[in-house]
Amino acid sequence: MKRLLVIGFLGLLALGCFAQEVQFGSTVPIAWDAVTVTIGTVSYEVFLTPFPYAGGQEVSQGVTTLLEYDIAVPEGRWLVGVRAIKTEGADEYYSDINWSHVNGVDTPNPFYLKWFTNPSLPTGLRVR
């Protein structure tokens, strides 16, 4: 019995490590911490990719110099990604993309976005 309790506790602990918050809505505000550079300027590019993450399906949503962005969420389940762009003269340097589902220091509370519209109202209701 004790062994079963320990196994159950470890299973719940493992699930908790991969728990993700779900954000619902057609527009979701996101924010992140600033990246500092000694030379050049920094902007940020925001991405969406389908959830669960498969790689290679990233779609840029836009570039901003602010530390926040309002994402217009298409119907479906989506991960959010942000990367820093350092501009120095005509040259641009890119960080890796920080995805919202990654559990750790860079994304302390993993999340994904979910938005589905309701189906149309059935019409032509009658007795057959």
C-alpha positions as CSV (number, residue, x, y, z in Angstrom):
1,M,0.0,0.0,0.0
2,K,2.8,2.4,0.9
3,R,4.5,1.6,-2.4
4,L,1.3,2.4,-4.3
5,L,1.0,5.7,-2.5
6,V,4.6,6.7,-3.4
7,I,4.1,5.7,-7.0
8,G,0.8,7.7,-7.1
9,F,2.5,10.8,-5.5
10,L,5.4,10.6,-8.0
11,G,2.9,10.4,-10.9
12,L,1.1,13.5,-9.7
13,L,4.3,15.3,-9.2
14,A,5.4,14.5,-12.8
15,L,2.1,15.7,-14.1
16,G,2.4,18.9,-12.1
17,C,5.8,19.6,-13.7
18,F,4.2,19.6,-17.1
19,A,1.0,21.5,-16.2
20,Q,0.1,24.3,-18.4
21,E,-2.2,27.3,-18.1
22,V,-4.8,27.8,-20.8
23,Q,-5.6,31.4,-21.9
24,F,-9.0,31.7,-23.7
25,G,-10.0,34.5,-26.0
26,S,-9.8,36.0,-29.4
27,T,-7.3,38.6,-28.2
28,V,-4.7,37.8,-25.5
29,P,-2.2,40.4,-24.0
30,I,1.2,38.9,-23.4
31,A,4.3,40.5,-21.8
32,W,8.0,39.6,-21.3
33,D,11.1,41.0,-19.6
34,A,13.5,43.4,-21.4
35,V,16.7,42.2,-23.0
36,T,19.6,44.6,-22.5
37,V,22.4,45.2,-25.0
38,T,25.5,47.4,-24.8
39,I,25.5,48.3,-28.5
40,G,22.6,48.7,-30.8
41,T,18.8,48.6,-30.2
42,V,16.5,45.8,-29.3
43,S,13.1,44.9,-30.7
44,Y,11.0,41.8,-30.3
45,E,9.3,39.5,-32.8
46,V,6.2,37.6,-31.6
47,F,5.2,34.2,-33.1
48,L,2.4,31.7,-33.0
49,T,2.7,28.0,-33.7
50,P,0.1,25.2,-33.3
51,F,-0.1,23.4,-30.0
52,P,1.3,20.9,-29.4
53,Y,4.7,22.1,-30.6
54,A,6.0,20.4,-33.7
55,G,8.6,22.9,-35.0
56,G,8.8,24.5,-38.4
57,Q,5.2,25.9,-38.3
58,E,6.1,29.3,-36.7
59,V,4.1,32.3,-38.0
60,S,5.3,35.8,-37.2
61,Q,2.6,38.0,-35.7
62,G,4.7,41.2,-35.7
63,V,7.6,43.1,-34.4
64,T,7.5,45.6,-31.5
65,T,9.9,47.6,-29.3
66,L,7.5,47.4,-26.4
67,L,7.5,44.7,-23.8
68,E,4.0,43.7,-24.5
69,Y,1.8,42.6,-27.4
70,D,-1.9,41.9,-27.9
71,I,-2.2,38.7,-30.0
72,A,-5.2,38.2,-32.2
73,V,-5.8,34.5,-31.7
74,P,-7.0,32.5,-34.7
75,E,-9.3,29.6,-34.0
76,G,-7.4,26.7,-32.5
77,R,-4.8,26.0,-29.9
78,W,-1.6,28.0,-30.1
79,L,1.8,28.5,-28.4
80,V,3.3,32.0,-28.2
81,G,6.9,32.7,-28.9
82,V,9.1,35.8,-28.6
83,R,12.6,36.4,-29.8
84,A,14.8,39.4,-29.4
85,I,16.3,41.2,-32.4
86,K,19.4,43.2,-31.9
87,T,20.0,45.8,-34.6
88,E,23.4,47.4,-35.0
89,G,23.6,49.5,-38.1
90,A,22.3,47.5,-41.1
91,D,23.0,44.2,-39.3
92,E,20.4,42.2,-37.3
93,Y,21.1,39.4,-34.7
94,Y,18.4,37.1,-33.5
95,S,18.0,35.2,-30.2
96,D,16.4,31.8,-30.0
97,I,12.6,31.9,-29.7
98,N,11.3,31.5,-26.1
99,W,8.1,29.4,-26.4
100,S,5.2,29.7,-23.9
101,H,5.1,25.9,-23.2
102,V,8.7,25.7,-22.0
103,N,8.7,25.1,-18.2
104,G,11.6,26.7,-16.5
105,V,13.2,30.1,-15.7
106,D,12.4,31.7,-19.1
107,T,8.7,30.9,-18.9
108,P,7.9,30.3,-15.2
109,N,4.2,29.6,-15.9
110,P,3.9,27.7,-19.1
111,F,0.7,28.4,-21.1
112,Y,-1.0,28.1,-24.5
113,L,-3.8,30.0,-26.1
114,K,-7.2,28.5,-27.0
115,W,-9.9,30.1,-29.1
116,F,-12.9,28.4,-30.7
117,T,-16.0,30.0,-32.0
118,N,-19.4,28.5,-31.5
119,P,-21.0,26.7,-34.4
120,S,-23.9,28.4,-36.3
121,L,-27.4,27.9,-35.0
122,P,-29.1,25.0,-36.7
123,T,-32.0,26.2,-38.9
124,G,-35.0,24.6,-40.6
125,L,-36.1,22.8,-37.4
126,R,-39.2,20.7,-38.2
127,V,-41.0,17.5,-37.5
128,R,-40.1,14.9,-40.0
